[in-house]
Amino acid sequence: MVFKIKKGFTLVELLVVVAILGVLAAVGIVSFGGFLGNAKENAVKTNHNNIVSYIQSSIMKCSIGESSISGKNVYGYDTTLDCKDINQGSSITVANWFVVNFIGEKWKNPYDNSDNATHQKNINSNTCNNAVLGTTNLSGSNSMDEVGSTINIVSKYKNNNSSCLSSSVVLE
């Protein structure tokens, strides 16, 4: 008598493998979603720190004798900011120039790639409550009581009203 051995998997074995793959996929998707959320938060925090550093170093160039700062306009073409605008304390003009520069450099909102990473907001709305998720808001405040004026920088990295980074750069 000759027996033929059939090679293959039974239906039960295949169902067990499919069930295991389903569990692994469900766990992986949840983990991956958390990873993406953390990556977006970190991107906003990094943008904030880079923007503050860029503004501070640009203002420092003017204080050591440069006559202008190089940047980009909204179309990505080279433009400059006259250091007289910084030295005279026109922080609203300076904040707007930096917003346009980052738009020209094509910085994008990590949560929404169709939105820019920087916006200019009115000083009265420069709080976390009015910030757009994933953006860095720049505003100028000119005060007669201050030695110089200030650029306020607020970045919202989570979708609640207490998850913002806030910095200020004084123009002197």
C-alpha positions in Angstrom: 0.0 0.0 0.0 1.3 3.4 -0.9 0.3 6.5 1.0 0.5 9.9 -0.5 1.5 12.6 1.9 -0.2 15.9 1.3 1.8 19.0 1.9 0.1 22.2 3.0 -1.7 24.0 5.9 -5.0 23.1 7.4 -7.8 25.7 7.6 -7.3 26.0 11.3 -3.6 26.8 11.0 -4.3 29.5 8.4 -7.0 31.1 10.6 -4.6 31.1 13.6 -1.9 32.9 11.4 -4.4 35.4 10.2 -5.6 36.1 13.7 -2.0 36.7 14.9 -1.3 39.0 12.0 -4.5 41.0 12.8 -3.5 41.4 16.5 0.1 42.5 15.5 -1.4 45.0 12.9 -3.7 46.5 15.5 -0.9 47.0 18.0 1.4 48.4 15.4 -1.1 51.0 14.1 -1.7 52.3 17.6 2.0 52.6 18.3 2.7 54.2 15.0 -0.1 56.8 15.6 1.6 57.8 18.9 4.9 58.0 17.2 3.6 60.4 14.6 2.0 62.6 17.2 5.2 62.8 19.2 7.2 63.6 16.0 4.8 66.4 15.1 5.1 67.9 18.6 8.9 67.7 18.5 8.9 69.3 15.0 6.9 72.3 16.3 9.2 72.7 19.3 12.3 72.5 17.1 10.8 75.1 14.7 10.1 77.4 17.7 13.7 77.1 18.9 15.2 77.6 15.4 13.0 80.6 14.8 14.0 82.2 18.1 17.7 81.5 17.4 17.4 82.9 13.9 15.7 86.1 15.0 18.3 86.6 17.8 21.2 86.0 15.5 19.8 88.3 12.8 19.3 91.1 15.3 22.8 90.5 16.6 24.2 91.1 13.1 22.7 94.5 13.1 24.1 95.3 16.5 27.6 94.5 15.4 27.5 96.8 12.4 25.7 95.0 9.5 23.5 97.4 7.5 20.9 94.8 6.5 19.7 91.2 7.0 19.3 88.8 4.0 16.2 86.7 3.7 13.4 85.6 1.3 10.1 87.1 0.2 6.9 85.1 -0.1 7.9 83.9 -3.5 11.3 82.6 -2.4 13.3 85.4 -3.9 16.1 87.2 -2.0 15.2 90.3 -0.1 16.7 92.3 2.8 15.6 94.0 6.0 17.2 97.3 6.7 18.9 97.3 10.2 17.4 100.8 10.7 14.0 99.1 11.1 15.4 97.0 13.9 17.4 99.8 15.6 14.5 102.1 15.6 12.4 99.5 17.4 9.7 98.8 14.8 8.9 95.3 16.1 5.7 95.0 14.1 7.5 95.6 10.8 10.4 93.3 11.9 8.0 90.5 13.0 6.2 90.7 9.7 9.5 90.5 7.8 10.5 87.4 9.6 7.1 85.7 9.0 7.4 86.5 5.3 11.0 85.1 5.3 9.9 81.8 6.8 7.1 81.6 4.3 9.6 82.2 1.5 11.9 79.5 3.0 8.9 77.2 2.7 8.6 76.3 6.4 5.4 74.2 6.8 3.1 73.4 9.7 3.9 69.8 10.8 0.2 69.1 11.5 -1.0 70.6 8.1 1.4 70.8 5.2 -0.9 73.1 3.3 -0.4 75.7 6.1 2.7 77.8 6.8 4.8 77.3 9.9 4.6 81.0 10.9 1.8 83.5 11.2 1.7 87.1 12.3 -0.8 87.7 15.1 -2.0 90.9 16.7 -0.4 91.5 20.1 -3.8 91.1 21.9 -4.2 87.6 20.4 -0.7 86.4 21.2 -1.8 83.7 23.6 -2.0 80.0 23.4 -5.8 80.2 23.2 -5.7 81.9 19.8 -2.7 80.0 18.3 -3.1 77.6 15.4 -1.9 74.1 16.2 1.5 73.5 14.7 2.3 77.1 14.0 4.6 79.7 15.4 3.0 83.1 15.8 5.1 86.3 15.8 3.8 89.6 17.0 5.4 92.9 17.7 4.7 95.1 20.6 5.8 98.7 20.6 5.7 100.4 24.0 6.8 103.9 24.9 7.7 102.6 28.4 10.2 100.1 27.2 13.8 100.8 26.1 13.1 98.9 22.9 10.2 97.0 21.5 9.6 93.2 21.6 8.9 90.4 19.2 6.7 87.8 21.0 7.0 84.3 19.7 4.3 81.7 20.6 4.2 78.1 19.2 1.3 75.7 19.8 2.5 72.1 19.8 -0.6 70.3 21.2 -4.3 70.8 20.7 -5.0 72.3 24.2 -4.7 75.8 25.5 -1.7 75.1 27.8 0.7 73.5 25.3 2.6 76.4 23.9 6.1 77.6 24.0 6.6 81.3 24.5 9.7 83.5 23.9 10.4 87.2 23.5 13.2 89.0 21.6 13.8 92.6 22.5 14.9 95.1 19.8 17.2 97.7 21.2 
